[in-house]
Amino acid sequence: MSYQIDDLKEAVNRLSDSLYKEDPEEVDMYVRMIKNIATQIKNDYWSLHVNEADIVIQPVQGKNNGYKTINTLEFLYKPMYFQNIYEGNEIEFFSKERTEELNESGVIEAHNDFWQAHEIIYGNVYGSLPIELASKEGIATLLKCGWKKVSVDIVEFSVEMDIKAARELAERKYRHYILLKELETQTMLLLRYNF
């Protein structure tokens, strides 16, 4: 099994290089390779060390009442490097810099269109947009400005869940998120940022 661990380490190193080179085909190939190696390690380990009689099958849990993840999208986000947004005028400087970078990248209109279609209820991420709305040049410019790519889960709430309950759930369950209402459908959504 040690050779599989070495293979896994090598694949992770190659994935890191591919991410640095921004080569999507290589990234995809190494991600698949890592998954395959990890699955093989698990299967080999289980066949050697786990007796089938010892396996306890957990009952399938029912779906979460009131909310479910409906999609995962890639976003660009502007990291915040201050602890308290309400201290001093950090948020003003952050907002000004965010707007300048969006203008420079040519994606300010796409950013504004997206956020005007959604009413922000509460959250703790202050600069982001779906990557699919930006041009390649815009993405490259924002990345040079320090923006990062992030996977974002889209969580949909049932119509029965009120804003107060959704906000309490978000504060308890998620670390980085924006709770919003999609204006066209009046659906309450949560964007969960996985960073």
C-alpha positions in Angstrom: 0.0 0.0 0.0 3.0 2.3 0.5 3.5 2.6 -3.3 -0.1 3.8 -3.6 0.6 6.5 -1.0 3.6 7.5 -3.0 1.5 7.6 -6.2 -1.1 9.7 -4.4 1.6 12.2 -3.2 3.0 12.4 -6.7 -0.5 13.0 -8.2 -1.2 15.8 -5.7 2.1 17.5 -6.5 1.2 17.3 -10.2 -2.2 18.6 -9.5 -0.7 21.6 -7.7 1.6 22.3 -10.7 -1.4 22.1 -13.1 -3.4 24.5 -10.9 -0.4 26.9 -11.0 -0.2 26.6 -14.8 -4.0 27.0 -15.0 -4.3 23.9 -17.3 -7.9 22.7 -17.0 -7.3 19.4 -18.9 -4.4 18.4 -16.6 -6.3 19.5 -13.5 -9.2 17.3 -14.5 -7.0 14.4 -15.3 -5.1 14.6 -11.9 -8.3 15.1 -9.9 -9.7 11.9 -11.5 -6.3 10.1 -10.9 -6.4 11.1 -7.2 -9.9 9.9 -6.8 -9.0 6.5 -8.4 -5.9 6.1 -6.2 -7.8 7.0 -3.1 -10.6 4.6 -3.9 -8.0 1.8 -4.5 -6.3 2.6 -1.2 -9.7 2.4 0.6 -10.7 -0.9 -1.1 -7.3 -2.5 -0.3 -7.4 -1.3 3.3 -10.9 -2.6 3.8 -10.2 -6.0 2.3 -7.2 -6.4 4.7 -8.4 -4.9 7.9 -12.2 -4.8 8.0 -14.5 -7.8 8.6 -17.8 -7.6 6.9 -19.5 -8.8 10.1 -18.1 -5.7 11.9 -19.6 -3.2 9.5 -22.6 -1.3 11.0 -24.9 0.1 8.4 -26.3 3.5 9.5 -29.9 4.2 8.6 -30.4 6.6 5.8 -31.2 10.0 7.2 -34.2 11.9 5.9 -33.5 15.0 3.9 -33.1 18.2 5.9 -36.4 19.8 6.7 -36.8 23.2 5.0 -33.6 23.4 2.9 -31.5 21.5 0.4 -28.4 22.0 -1.8 -29.6 22.4 -5.4 -26.4 23.3 -7.2 -22.7 24.1 -6.9 -21.1 26.9 -8.9 -17.7 28.4 -9.2 -17.4 32.0 -8.1 -14.7 34.6 -7.9 -14.4 36.3 -4.5 -12.4 39.1 -3.1 -10.7 38.0 0.2 -11.1 40.3 3.2 -8.0 40.8 5.3 -9.5 42.5 8.3 -11.3 41.0 11.3 -14.1 43.5 12.1 -15.8 45.1 9.1 -17.4 47.6 11.4 -14.2 48.9 12.9 -12.9 52.1 11.3 -13.6 52.5 7.6 -12.1 49.2 6.5 -15.3 48.2 4.6 -15.3 51.6 2.8 -11.8 51.0 1.5 -12.6 47.4 0.7 -15.8 48.5 -1.3 -13.9 51.2 -3.2 -11.1 48.8 -4.1 -13.6 46.1 -5.1 -15.4 48.5 -7.4 -12.1 49.7 -9.0 -11.1 46.1 -9.7 -14.4 45.2 -11.2 -14.2 48.2 -13.4 -10.6 47.4 -14.5 -11.6 43.9 -15.3 -14.6 44.9 -17.3 -17.1 42.8 -15.3 -18.7 45.5 -13.2 -22.0 45.4 -15.3 -22.2 41.6 -15.0 -21.5 41.9 -11.2 -24.2 44.6 -10.8 -26.8 42.7 -12.9 -26.3 39.6 -10.8 -26.6 41.3 -7.4 -29.5 43.5 -8.5 -31.5 40.4 -9.3 -31.0 39.3 -5.7 -32.0 41.0 -2.5 -29.2 40.4 0.1 -30.7 39.5 3.5 -27.6 38.8 5.5 -24.1 37.4 5.1 -20.4 37.8 5.6 -18.9 37.7 2.0 -18.7 41.2 0.5 -17.2 40.8 -3.0 -18.1 37.9 -5.4 -19.7 36.9 -8.6 -20.3 33.7 -10.6 -17.3 33.0 -12.7 -19.5 32.1 -15.7 -20.6 35.7 -15.9 -17.1 37.0 -16.5 -15.0 37.0 -19.6 -11.6 35.1 -19.6 -9.8 38.4 -19.7 -12.0 39.7 -16.8 -11.2 36.6 -14.7 -7.5 36.9 -15.4 -7.5 40.5 -14.3 -9.4 39.8 -11.1 -7.1 36.9 -10.3 -4.1 39.3 -10.7 -5.8 41.7 -8.3 -5.9 39.0 -5.7 -9.4 37.6 -6.2 -9.7 33.8 -5.7 -11.8 31.0 -7.2 -14.2 29.3 -4.8 -16.8 26.6 -5.0 -20.2 27.8 -3.9 -23.1 25.6 -2.8 -26.5 27.0 -3.6 -28.9 26.1 -0.8 -32.6 26.5 -1.4 -35.1 27.0 1.4 -38.7 25.9 1.4 -41.4 28.5 1.2 -42.5 27.5 4.7 -39.1 28.6 6.2 -39.1 32.3 7.3 -36.2 34.6 7.1 -35.5 34.5 10.9 -35.3 30.7 10.9 -33.1 30.7 7.7 -30.7 33.3 9.2 -30.4 31.3 12.5 -29.7 28.2 10.6 -27.1 29.9 8.4 -25.3 31.4 11.5 -25.3 28.1 13.2 -24.4 25.8 10.2 -22.2 27.8 7.8 -19.1 29.8 8.2 -19.0 31.9 5.0 -22.3 32.7 3.3 -24.8 35.1 1.8 -28.5 34.7 2.5 -30.5 36.2 -0.2 -33.9 36.3 -2.0 -34.0 35.8 -5.8 -36.3 38.6 -6.8 -37.8 37.0 -9.9 -39.0 33.9 -8.1 -39.1 35.2 -4.5 -37.1 32.1 -3.5 -34.9 32.3 -0.5 -31.4 31.0 -1.2 -28.1 30.7 0.6 -24.7 30.9 -1.1 -22.3 28.8 0.9 -18.7 29.7 0.1 -16.3 26.8 0.6 -13.1 28.4 1.8 
